[in-house]
Amino acid sequence: MKSIYSHKAILIAACFACCLSACSKSNSQPTWNEEVLLQDGRTLLVTRTESSGHPISHQSISFKSGGDLVTWEDNHKWRIDYTPQVLDFVGSDPVVVMPVFRYGPCQEYDYPQEGLVAFRYSQNQWTRMPIQELPDGMAVNLLQGGADELARWPEYQSTGVITNKLKEKIDADSIGPQKQNTKLGALIKYFSTLGSQDSCASIQPPSNPVTEAARVHIADAINNAPTIQATLENVISTPKKLTNNERYPKQGIRMEGGLVGFECKDLVEQLEPMYKFQKVGNTENSSLNGYQFILTNKDAIPRHVQLPFNGALMNRLVCNDKEIYAIVQQTGTNLHIYRFTNLGVLQQALKVSLPDTEDICKNYCDLWDVKVINNGLEIILVDGGKNESDILTKQQIYRVPLQEQQEAPAGNSAPTIQ
């Protein structure tokens, strides 16, 4: 995908003369000159080009290195704009760092878990290099937004150069997270956590036999789980006006995969759906393939806990100090409940039926709240309480008993489900 050109000094003057003249205003291939602040404090003058319109199909960066003119080029075919974030040096070798996300690009670059790819220029060619070999001090130093930013800045129109000072001014006017001087670690954190259909790490996590064994164990456990009927303990028919702290959004953090209770904040970092991607001809298709929650504890094995998709949709995670409960809705009144230790080891899997729901589930069964109470779960179905109403017209409160807490087994082996 990358093609590289290196020319001797005889061509340098001609090229830069063109870039500094009318070609910098070209409409068919927008071209501009830009100052780039390197990590060692030097400023490098570069010439950049982009194809017009969106998505960008071609872009390049040209600059002098060791007396030669070096050009990095990108001719990507994806329906989204990718622009490089960093141009700097490792030793005497130029390096370009570019983000990668979405299925097609992730597949092309073999699913980089950092969400970034780096290219190093050595021996007259650009080759891919590991992100781990980049200095920690590297930071964003290229204009973000590209040619679209040029016309509205009079400082550029008068000088023909995007200066470092102007880039900082453009950043102040930008809502994007990749501002000048953003360090490499922050870039990795951002691009590796874009979401289940964006970040390469979510689209295809690295193969891990422990995670895979746990996933298979969890799938077998729910497939073989007993079905129990919850006990309807109370019906409240008196309408209840909700206070601000009782409204649904106040019950947890809405993540891509569902609601995560506030009490889970020290245990769970993320809850997201997992998708299976396929490419048929030029069309990319995705289908739901399960859910995963990522534990805050980086020493947990496995840290990514994956639940299968078997027609049931994730509703929420609730927690106490030592346990995590995944509540999944097969139908409005049939639930799958997974009980994990705080280290992600499955302790119990249940299929639960909620009885006597005819009146409260006329249009939709709203699973309003789930609480861990006295070695059991309290589940509340409601009628009302939607965005257009602050009133719960009816509540039905159920109890689901849970087995006594087992002692988590040693090592990475999955426990036997009783």
C-alpha positions as CSV (number, residue, x, y, z in Angstrom):
1,M,0.0,0.0,0.0
2,K,2.9,2.4,0.6
3,S,5.2,3.5,-2.1
4,I,8.3,5.6,-1.4
5,Y,10.4,8.0,-3.3
6,S,13.9,9.2,-2.4
7,H,15.6,11.8,-4.6
8,K,19.0,13.4,-4.5
9,A,19.7,17.0,-3.8
10,I,19.4,17.9,-7.5
11,L,15.6,17.6,-7.2
12,I,15.1,19.2,-3.8
13,A,15.2,22.8,-4.9
14,A,12.8,22.3,-7.8
15,C,10.3,20.4,-5.6
16,F,10.3,22.9,-2.8
17,A,10.1,25.8,-5.1
18,C,6.9,24.4,-6.5
19,C,5.5,23.7,-3.1
20,L,6.1,27.3,-2.0
21,S,4.4,28.7,-5.1
22,A,1.1,28.2,-6.8
23,C,1.0,24.4,-6.2
24,S,0.3,25.1,-2.5
25,K,-3.1,26.5,-3.6
26,S,-4.0,23.7,-5.9
27,N,-7.7,22.6,-5.8
28,S,-7.3,19.3,-7.4
29,Q,-4.6,18.1,-5.0
30,P,-4.5,20.5,-2.0
31,T,-0.9,21.1,-1.0
32,W,0.4,23.0,2.0
33,N,3.6,23.7,3.9
34,E,3.8,23.0,7.6
35,E,6.1,23.3,10.5
36,V,6.6,20.2,12.5
37,L,8.0,20.4,16.1
38,L,10.2,17.4,16.7
39,Q,10.7,15.8,20.2
40,D,14.3,17.1,20.3
41,G,13.0,20.7,19.9
42,R,13.9,21.2,16.3
43,T,11.3,22.4,13.7
44,L,11.1,20.5,10.4
45,L,9.5,22.1,7.4
46,V,7.4,19.6,5.4
47,T,5.1,19.8,2.4
48,R,1.9,17.8,2.6
49,T,-0.7,16.9,0.0
50,E,-4.2,15.4,0.1
51,S,-6.7,14.4,-2.4
52,S,-9.8,16.6,-2.5
53,G,-13.0,15.6,-0.8
54,H,-13.8,12.8,1.5
55,P,-12.7,10.2,2.0
56,I,-9.1,11.1,1.4
57,S,-7.7,8.6,-1.2
58,H,-4.2,9.9,-1.3
59,Q,-1.9,11.8,1.0
60,S,1.8,12.5,1.2
61,I,4.4,14.2,3.4
62,S,7.7,15.4,1.9
63,F,10.7,16.7,3.8
64,K,14.5,16.8,3.7
65,S,16.5,14.2,5.7
66,G,20.2,13.7,5.5
67,G,20.4,15.9,2.4
68,D,17.8,13.8,0.5
69,L,14.1,14.5,-0.2
70,V,12.0,11.8,1.5
71,T,8.3,11.3,0.7
72,W,5.9,9.2,2.7
73,E,2.8,8.3,0.7
74,D,-0.5,6.7,1.6
75,N,-3.1,5.5,-1.0
76,H,-5.8,3.9,1.2
77,K,-9.1,2.7,-0.2
78,W,-11.2,2.9,2.9
79,R,-14.4,5.0,3.2
80,I,-13.1,7.0,6.1
81,D,-10.3,9.6,6.5
82,Y,-7.1,8.5,8.1
83,T,-4.4,11.2,8.5
84,P,-1.0,10.7,10.2
85,Q,-0.6,12.0,13.7
86,V,3.1,12.0,14.2
87,L,6.2,12.7,12.1
88,D,9.5,12.4,14.0
89,F,12.8,10.5,14.1
90,V,14.1,7.3,15.8
91,G,17.8,7.8,15.7
92,S,18.4,9.3,12.3
93,D,15.4,7.5,10.7
94,P,12.2,9.3,10.0
95,V,9.0,7.7,11.4
96,V,5.3,8.3,10.6
97,V,2.6,7.2,13.0
98,M,-1.0,6.8,11.7
99,P,-4.2,5.6,13.4
100,V,-6.0,2.5,12.3
101,F,-9.6,1.7,13.0
102,R,-12.7,0.0,11.5
103,Y,-12.8,-3.5,10.1
104,G,-11.1,-3.1,6.7
105,P,-8.1,-1.2,7.8
106,C,-7.7,-3.3,11.0
107,Q,-7.7,-6.4,8.8
108,E,-5.2,-4.9,6.4
109,Y,-2.7,-4.1,9.3
110,D,-3.4,-7.4,11.1
111,Y,-5.5,-5.8,13.9
112,P,-2.9,-3.6,15.8
113,Q,-4.1,-3.7,19.4
114,E,-2.7,-0.1,20.0
115,G,-4.9,1.3,17.2
116,L,-1.8,2.8,15.6
117,V,0.7,1.8,12.9
118,A,4.2,3.2,12.5
119,F,6.4,3.3,9.4
120,R,10.2,3.8,9.5
121,Y,12.3,5.1,6.7
122,S,15.6,3.2,6.4
123,Q,17.8,2.2,3.5
124,N,15.7,4.2,1.1
125,Q,12.4,2.5,1.9
126,W,9.5,2.7,4.4
127,T,8.7,-0.4,6.4
128,R,6.4,-1.1,9.3
129,M,7.9,-1.0,12.8
130,P,6.5,-2.1,16.1
131,I,4.7,0.6,18.1
132,Q,6.6,-0.7,21.2
133,E,9.9,0.6,19.7
134,L,8.8,4.2,19.5
135,P,10.1,6.6,22.2
136,D,7.5,7.5,24.9
137,G,8.2,11.1,24.2
138,M,6.7,11.1,20.8
139,A,3.6,13.2,20.5
140,V,1.1,14.6,18.0
141,N,2.9,17.2,15.9
142,L,1.0,17.1,12.5
143,L,-2.0,19.2,11.6
144,Q,-5.2,17.3,12.2
145,G,-8.1,18.1,9.9
146,G,-5.9,18.5,6.8
147,A,-6.8,20.6,3.8
148,D,-10.3,21.4,5.2
149,E,-8.6,23.7,7.8
150,L,-6.6,25.8,5.5
151,A,-9.0,28.3,3.9
152,R,-10.5,29.7,7.0
153,W,-7.2,30.8,8.6
154,P,-5.9,34.1,7.4
155,E,-2.5,33.4,9.0
156,Y,-2.0,30.6,6.5
157,Q,-3.4,32.6,3.6
158,S,-0.8,35.4,4.2
159,T,2.2,33.2,4.7
160,G,1.5,29.9,2.9
161,V,2.8,28.0,6.0
162,I,0.9,26.2,8.8
163,T,3.1,27.2,11.7
164,N,3.4,25.5,15.1
165,K,1.7,28.5,16.6
166,L,-1.2,28.3,14.2
167,K,-1.6,24.6,14.8
168,E,-2.1,25.3,18.5
169,K,-4.7,28.0,17.6
170,I,-6.5,25.4,15.4
171,D,-6.4,22.9,18.3
172,A,-8.1,25.5,20.6
173,D,-10.9,25.6,18.1
174,S,-11.2,21.9,17.8
175,I,-13.2,19.4,19.8
176,G,-11.1,16.4,18.7
177,P,-8.9,14.6,21.2
178,Q,-5.7,14.5,19.1
179,K,-4.3,17.9,19.9
180,Q,-0.7,19.0,19.4
181,N,1.7,17.5,22.0
182,T,-0.7,14.6,22.9
183,K,1.7,11.9,24.0
184,L,1.9,8.5,22.4
185,G,0.5,6.7,25.4
186,A,-2.7,8.9,25.3
187,L,-3.0,8.2,21.6
188,I,-2.9,4.4,22.2
189,K,-5.5,4.7,25.0
190,Y,-7.8,6.6,22.7
191,F,-7.5,4.6,19.5
192,S,-7.4,1.2,21.3
193,T,-10.8,1.9,23.0
194,L,-12.9,3.5,20.3
195,G,-15.6,1.0,20.5
196,S,-16.7,-2.5,19.5
197,Q,-17.0,-1.7,15.8
198,D,-14.1,0.7,15.6
199,S,-11.0,-0.3,17.6
200,C,-8.9,-3.2,16.3
201,A,-8.5,-4.5,19.8
202,S,-12.3,-4.9,20.1
203,I,-12.9,-6.1,16.6
204,Q,-10.4,-8.9,17.1
205,P,-8.7,-9.2,20.5
206,P,-5.5,-11.2,20.5
207,S,-5.8,-15.0,20.7
208,N,-5.7,-16.1,24.3
209,P,-6.2,-19.7,25.2
210,V,-7.3,-18.8,28.8
211,T,-9.9,-16.3,27.5
212,E,-11.1,-18.8,24.9
213,A,-11.4,-21.6,27.4
214,A,-13.3,-19.4,29.8
215,R,-15.7,-18.3,26.9
216,V,-16.4,-21.9,26.0
217,H,-17.0,-22.8,29.7
218,I,-19.4,-19.9,30.1
219,A,-21.3,-20.9,27.0
220,D,-21.6,-24.5,28.1
221,A,-22.7,-23.3,31.6
222,I,-25.7,-21.3,30.4
223,N,-26.7,-23.9,27.8
224,N,-26.8,-26.5,30.6
225,A,-28.2,-24.2,33.3
226,P,-31.4,-25.0,35.1
227,T,-34.4,-22.8,34.7
228,I,-35.9,-21.5,37.9
229,Q,-38.9,-19.3,38.5
230,A,-38.4,-16.1,40.4
231,T,-40.7,-15.4,43.4
232,L,-43.1,-12.4,43.0
233,E,-42.7,-10.8,46.4
234,N,-44.6,-7.5,46.0
235,V,-46.8,-5.6,43.6
236,I,-47.1,-1.8,43.9
237,S,-50.0,-0.4,42.1
238,T,-49.9,3.0,43.6
239,P,-48.3,5.4,41.1
240,K,-44.9,6.7,42.2
241,K,-43.5,10.1,41.1
242,L,-39.7,9.7,40.6
243,T,-37.2,12.1,42.1
244,N,-34.2,13.1,40.1
245,N,-32.0,10.5,41.7
246,E,-34.5,7.7,41.1
247,R,-34.7,8.1,37.3
248,Y,-33.3,5.4,35.1
249,P,-30.2,7.2,34.0
250,K,-29.2,7.6,37.6
251,Q,-28.9,3.9,38.2
252,G,-25.6,3.4,36.4
253,I,-23.3,4.2,33.6
254,R,-24.6,3.6,30.1
255,M,-21.9,1.9,28.1
256,E,-22.0,0.5,24.6
257,G,-22.9,-3.0,25.8
258,G,-25.5,-2.0,28.4
259,L,-26.0,-0.4,31.8
260,V,-23.2,-0.8,34.4
261,G,-24.1,-0.1,38.0
262,F,-22.2,2.6,39.8
263,E,-21.2,0.0,42.4
264,C,-19.2,-1.8,39.6
265,K,-16.8,1.2,39.0
266,D,-13.9,-0.4,40.9
267,L,-14.4,-3.8,39.2
268,V,-15.4,-3.2,35.6
269,E,-13.7,-0.9,33.2
270,Q,-15.8,-1.5,30.1
271,L,-18.9,-3.4,28.8
272,E,-19.2,-3.8,25.1
273,P,-20.8,-6.0,22.4
274,M,-18.7,-8.2,20.3
275,Y,-19.3,-8.5,16.6
276,K,-18.5,-11.0,13.9
277,F,-17.3,-9.3,10.7
278,Q,-17.5,-10.6,7.2
279,K,-16.6,-9.1,3.8
280,V,-18.8,-10.1,0.9
281,G,-17.5,-8.6,-2.3
282,N,-17.0,-4.9,-1.5
283,T,-19.6,-4.9,1.4
284,E,-18.6,-5.3,5.0
285,N,-21.2,-6.9,7.2
286,S,-21.3,-7.4,11.0
287,S,-23.5,-9.4,13.3
288,L,-23.7,-9.5,17.1
289,N,-21.5,-12.3,18.4
290,G,-21.7,-11.8,22.2
291,Y,-20.7,-9.4,24.9
292,Q,-17.6,-8.8,26.9
293,F,-16.8,-6.9,30.1
294,I,-13.2,-5.8,30.8
295,L,-12.0,-6.0,34.4
296,T,-10.3,-3.0,36.0
297,N,-7.8,-5.4,37.7
298,K,-5.1,-5.8,35.1
299,D,-3.8,-9.0,36.8
300,A,-7.1,-10.8,36.4
301,I,-6.9,-13.9,34.2
302,P,-8.8,-13.6,31.9
303,R,-9.3,-9.9,32.1
304,H,-11.7,-9.9,29.1
305,V,-14.8,-11.9,30.2
306,Q,-16.8,-13.0,27.1
307,L,-20.4,-14.0,27.1
308,P,-22.0,-15.8,24.1
309,F,-24.8,-14.4,22.0
310,N,-27.7,-16.9,22.0
311,G,-30.6,-14.6,21.2
312,A,-30.4,-12.9,24.6
313,L,-29.5,-9.1,24.8
314,M,-27.3,-7.7,27.6
315,N,-29.3,-5.5,30.0
316,R,-26.8,-4.6,32.7
317,L,-24.0,-5.5,35.1
318,V,-24.5,-5.1,38.9
319,C,-21.9,-5.7,41.5
320,N,-21.1,-6.0,45.2
321,D,-17.6,-5.9,46.7
322,K,-16.7,-9.5,45.6
323,E,-19.0,-10.4,42.7
324,I,-20.2,-9.3,39.3
325,Y,-23.6,-10.2,37.9
326,A,-24.5,-10.1,34.2
327,I,-28.2,-9.8,33.6
328,V,-29.2,-10.8,30.0
329,Q,-32.7,-10.7,28.6
330,Q,-33.8,-13.7,26.5
331,T,-37.3,-12.2,26.3
332,G,-39.0,-9.6,28.4
333,T,-39.7,-12.2,31.1
334,N,-36.9,-14.7,30.6
335,L,-33.5,-13.8,31.9
336,H,-30.0,-15.4,31.8
337,I,-28.0,-14.6,34.9
338,Y,-24.2,-15.0,35.2
339,R,-22.5,-14.7,38.5
340,F,-18.8,-14.0,38.5
341,T,-16.2,-13.4,41.2
342,N,-14.5,-10.0,41.1
343,L,-11.7,-11.7,39.1
344,G,-14.1,-12.9,36.4
345,V,-14.4,-16.5,37.4
346,L,-17.9,-17.9,36.7
347,Q,-19.6,-19.2,39.8
348,Q,-23.1,-19.7,38.7
349,A,-25.3,-19.6,35.6
350,L,-29.1,-19.5,35.7
351,K,-32.1,-19.2,33.4
352,V,-34.8,-17.3,35.3
353,S,-38.5,-17.0,34.4
354,L,-40.5,-14.0,35.8
355,P,-44.1,-15.0,36.4
356,D,-47.4,-13.1,36.4
357,T,-46.2,-10.4,34.0
358,E,-49.4,-10.1,31.8
359,D,-50.5,-6.8,33.2
360,I,-47.2,-5.1,33.5
361,C,-45.7,-6.3,30.2
362,K,-48.6,-5.3,27.9
363,N,-46.4,-3.3,25.5
364,Y,-42.9,-3.8,26.9
365,C,-41.3,-5.5,29.8
366,D,-39.1,-2.8,31.4
367,L,-36.4,-4.3,33.6
368,W,-36.1,-1.2,35.8
369,D,-33.7,-2.2,38.5
370,V,-31.6,-5.1,39.8
371,K,-30.1,-5.2,43.3
372,V,-27.9,-7.7,45.1
373,I,-29.7,-8.4,48.4
374,N,-29.0,-11.2,51.0
375,N,-27.5,-13.8,48.7
376,G,-30.1,-13.1,46.1
377,L,-31.2,-10.7,43.4
378,E,-34.1,-8.3,43.6
379,I,-35.5,-7.6,40.2
380,I,-38.1,-4.9,39.5
381,L,-40.3,-4.7,36.5
382,V,-42.2,-1.5,36.0
383,D,-44.8,0.2,33.8
384,G,-44.1,3.9,33.2
385,G,-41.0,5.9,34.0
386,K,-40.1,6.5,30.3
387,N,-38.5,9.8,29.2
388,E,-41.9,11.3,28.7
389,S,-43.1,10.4,32.2
390,D,-41.7,10.8,35.7
391,I,-44.2,8.3,37.2
392,L,-44.0,4.6,37.7
393,T,-47.6,3.5,37.4
394,K,-46.9,0.0,38.6
395,Q,-44.1,-2.1,40.0
396,Q,-43.6,-5.8,40.4
397,I,-40.7,-6.9,42.7
398,Y,-39.2,-10.3,42.3
399,R,-36.5,-12.3,44.2
400,V,-34.1,-14.7,42.6
401,P,-32.2,-16.9,45.2
402,L,-28.5,-17.7,44.5
403,Q,-26.4,-20.5,45.8
404,E,-23.9,-19.9,48.5
405,Q,-20.6,-18.3,47.4
406,Q,-18.1,-20.9,46.3
407,E,-14.4,-20.4,47.0
408,A,-12.7,-19.5,43.7
409,P,-10.5,-22.3,42.5
410,A,-6.8,-21.9,42.3
411,G,-5.1,-21.2,39.0
412,N,-6.9,-20.4,35.8
413,S,-9.2,-23.4,35.6
414,A,-12.9,-22.7,35.4
415,P,-15.1,-23.9,38.4
416,T,-17.7,-26.6,38.1
417,I,-21.2,-25.2,38.0
418,Q,-23.5,-26.8,40.6
